[in-house]
Amino acid sequence: MTVERRKFLKGAALAGAGAGIASPAIAQSAPEVKWRLTSSFPKSLDTLFGGAELFAKAVSDMTDGKFQIQCFAAGEIVPGPGALDAAQNGTVEIGHTALYYFWGKDPTFAFGSAVPFGLNSRQQSAWFYEGEGTKLFDEFLKSYNVSTLPAGNTGCQMGGWFRKEIKTVDDLKGLKFRIAGIAGAVMQKLGVVPQQIPGGDIYPALEKGTIDAAEWVGPYDDEKLGFNKVAPFYYYPGFWEGGTVLNYVFNLNKLNELPKTYQAVLRNASVMAYTHTQARYDVQNPQAIKRLVQAGTKLRPYSNEILEAALKASNEIYADLSAKNANFKKIHDSMMSFRNDEYLWWQVAEFGFDNFMVRNRSKL
């Protein structure tokens, strides 16, 4: 054996030994982590809660099972409305929720999910991922000791179930309507009496006539909750939720303790869950709306009179809140400026194509 060959083999052996020594260091950089997630949604709403389960599975798959997230439905650890507080105080590491539920703490929270006459679902994605959305929200949420990532999108929601037909603004006056947040404040300006009722309590309230109308999400989830059995009129569009974002809310201390690789895993898993949640709704809602109509549901559009009155009321509320709340104004101005540019583009191609296709659907 030549001297050169002996040197080569010796070097290769040392390199192999080096590779063997490195593996424990790699293992140490991927520690075993067990987190808990509490959702604002019940397991029966399989697309909403299912998004959290999909997220947890993706995190596990991307870390060879070393980063485990156990998902709990509303009420199993804390009630649904407690998801933000639970993440904030460290009861759990993640809350899975819709941030507009917490507008009572600060109306700025509403921009984390949806506001009346805001963005559609594609525009929401663009604002959060490529615009200022995530950056502005993380700045706002620091004082709550949490950080957020988009968890899903429902697409444009429906405008609610009514026990009687609604044609004019006058028809809304005095109606007890299950609707919360800024949307509730807008409808209150039109004469509605907003009611805040958890999802599981809406059906009996409608059935007994305790309330006159209710909004939830859209055909698939609404059918599951049985609203069509107690309220025949189904209105659209849900102008207060043009593209509702769901949210993961992370305890900031726990998030910062994670290795950078695990933080990246959370970001990538959230994008996957976000995409799949909307895709599921886009598959489920067309079939659900057909079933509802076949079963006797009466679909009705909101009149232009109602929509224009609601837009005027929304702008008045935004101006009032912006004058009082610097955080609200900062995020409102960013989103609405973004919206206006987006719709400038939308009218050129997106709307033109969709409008033509809808009008010619019978010919396709």
Helices and strands as residue ranges (DSSP letters): H 3-28, E 33-39, H 46-62, E 67-72, G 80-82, H 83-88, E 94-97, G 99-102, G 107-112, H 121-129, H 133-141, G 142-144, E 146-153, E 160-162, G 169-172, E 176-178, H 181-189, E 193-195, H 199-208, E 213-214, H 219-225, G 227-229, E 233-236, E 245-251, H 252-257, H 260-294, E 298-301, H 304-324, H 326-346, H 350-359, G 361-363
